[in-house]
Amino acid sequence: MTPEDRRRRTDRAGRAGEVLAELYLRLKGYRILARRFRHPLGEVDLLALAPRSRDFPTLVAVEVKRRLRLDDAALALRSRQQHRIAQAARGFLAARRGFERATLRFDLVLIAPGRWPRHLVSAWQEE
């Protein structure tokens, strides 16, 4: 297998993990606002509106990590990536009307083959 084939396979698996995470969050009542949101300062896998947050919306920036083991997925998020996700989420908020009073939360969804997704609410705080 060439490095290019390996990269494509990993990318497909990552996208499949994001689709699974999106379905899982929808079942929990989240409203997905954006997928793979790109901003000059970073990228967010999923941006969602938390359930029961209509008066003062809670925008949830969700990072999806897919690994062979859930424990490995939990350790895969680095502080530099957290910072880039926060920057992109702030960019999303700044560009949208109706989110002036919104709070921002950072969640992590862990995906492993043959396992139910694990959703870590408020997985980290903005620095």
VOPALUM-935653 format. One record per residue: residue in one letter; x, y, z of N, C-alpha, C in turn. Coordinates in steps of 0.2 Angstrom, whole numbers, plus 2048, in hexadecimal, padded with zeros to 3 digits. Atoms other than C-alpha are relative to their C-alpha. Layout:
aXYZXYZXYZ;...
% end
This chain:
m8047FA800800800800804806800;t7FC7FA8008078117FB7FE805805;p8027FB7FB8078208077FA8047FE;e8067FD8027FA8287FC7FA7FC801;d8058047FF7EF8197FD7FE800808;r8018007F97F18198107FD806802;r8037FA7FE7ED82B8117F88007FE;r8078018027DD8288077FC7FC804;r8038047FB7D881A8127FE803806;t8007FC7F97DB8248227FA8057FF;d8057FB8017D183281B7F97FE7FF;r8078038007C28278167FE7FE807;a8028027FA7C28208277FE805805;g8017FA7FC7C383182F7F98037FE;r8067FD8027B48378257FA7FB802;a8058057FE7AA8278297FF801808;g8007FE7F87AE82B83C7FC806801;e8047F98007A783D8397F97FF7FF;v8078028027978368317FD7FD806;l8028047FA79582A8407FF805806;a8017FB7FA79883884D7FA8057FE;e8057FC80178C8438447F97FD801;l8068047FF77E8368447FF7FF808;y8008017F97828328567FD807804;l8017F97FD78184585B7F88027FE;r8077FF8027708478517FC7FC804;l8048047FC76983985B7FF802807;k8007FD7F976E84286B7FC807800;g8047FA8007648518658048067FE;y7FB7FA80277385C85E7FD8027F9;r8027FE80776F86684E8078027FD;i7FA7FF80477E8668428008067FC;l8007F980478287783B8068007FB;a7FB8008057928738328057FA801;r7FB80680079E86482D8068037FD;r7F97FE8037B086682A8018077FF;f8007F98017AF87982D808802800;r7F97FD8007BF881827800807800;h7FE7F97FF7C689282C8078017FF;p7F88008017D78998288047FE806;l7FC8027FA7DC89683A7FF7F9803;g8018077FE7D588483C7FB7FD7FD;e8068048037C88778387FD7FC806;v8048047FB7BA86F8427FD7FA7FD;d8048058047B385E83E7F9801800;l8087FF8007A18628447FF806804;l8027FA7FC79987284A7F87FE801;a8078027FE78886E8537FD805805;l8047FC7FB77B87785D7FE7FB805;a8028057FB77986E86E7F8800801;p8078007FF7688688727FE805806;r8037FC7FB75D87387D804807801;s7FD7F98007678838797FE8057FC;r8037FB80475B88E870801807802;d8007F97FE75B89D87B807803800;f7F97FE80176E89E87D8037FA7FD;p7FD8068047758928708077FE803;t7FA8037FF7838878748037FD7FA;l7FD80380678E8848658057FB802;v7FB8057FF7988748668047FF7FB;a7FB8028057A887285D8027F9802;v7FF8077FF7AA85F85B8067FE7FC;e7FB8048047BA8568577FF7F9800;v8028088017B88448518077FD800;k7FA8048017C78388547FE7F9800;r8028078017C682784D8077FC800;r7FA8047FF7D381A8537FE7F9801;l8018077FF7D48078557FD7FF807;r8028007F97D180A8687FE806802;l8027F97FE7C7817870805804805;d7FB7FD7FC7D581A87D8058047FC;d7FB7FD8047E181E86F7FD8067FC;a8037FA8037D482A867800806805;a8007FB7FB7D2833877807804801;l7F97FD8007E58378778028037FA;a7FE7FE8077E683C8657FF8087FF;l8017F98017E184E868805804804;r7FB7FC7FD7EF85A86B7FE807801;s8027F97FE7EF86C8728008057FA;r8007FB8067F48748627FA7FF7FB;q8068028047E586B8597FA804804;q8057FD7FC7DA8718677FF8087FF;h8007F98017DF8838647FE8027F9;r8037FF8077DC8828517F97FF800;i8078018007CB87B8547FC806803;a8037FA7FD7C78898608008067FC;q7FF7FA8047CD8968547FB7FF7FA;a8058018057C288E8467F9801803;a8068007FE7B388D8517FE808802;r8017F87FF7B58A08567FF8037FA;g8017FD8067B68A48447F97FE7FD;f8068018027A689B8417FB804804;l8057FC7FC79D8A484F8008087FE;a7FF7F98027A48B58497FC8017F9;a8037FF80779D8B28377F87FF800;r80780280078B8AD83D7FC805804;r8047FC7FC77D8B88437FC7FB804;g8048047FB7738B28528047FC805;f7FC8037FB7828AB85B804805804;e7FD7FB7FC7878BB8648007FE807;r8008027F97828B48758017F8801;a7FF8078007878A28718067FE804;t7FB8037FD79289887C8047FB7FC;l7FC8058057A088D8748027FA805;r7FE8067FC7A387B87A8047FC7FB;f7FC8048047B086F8747FF7F9802;d8018077FF7AB85D8738057FB7FC;l7FC8058047B484D86D7FC7FA800;v8048068017AC83E8658057FB7FE;l7FB8058017B782E8667FC7FA7FC;i8038058057B48218588057FA800;a7FC8068017BB80F8587FC7FB7FD;p8048068037B680084D7FD7FC805;g8038047FC7A97F68557FD802806;r8017FD7FA7A68028637FB8057FF;w8047FA80079880E867804806801;p7FC7FA7FF79E820865800802807;r7FF7FD7FA7A48298758008077FF;h8007F980179F83B877802803807;l7FE7FD7FA7A98458837FE807800;v8027F98007A0855887805805804;s7FB7FC7FD7AB86488B8067FD801;a7FA8048007BA85A887806804802;w7FB7FC7FE7C58698897FD807800;q8027F98007C487C88C8058047FC;e7FC7FB8047CA88A882806803804;e7FA7FD7FD7DC8908867FF807801;
% end
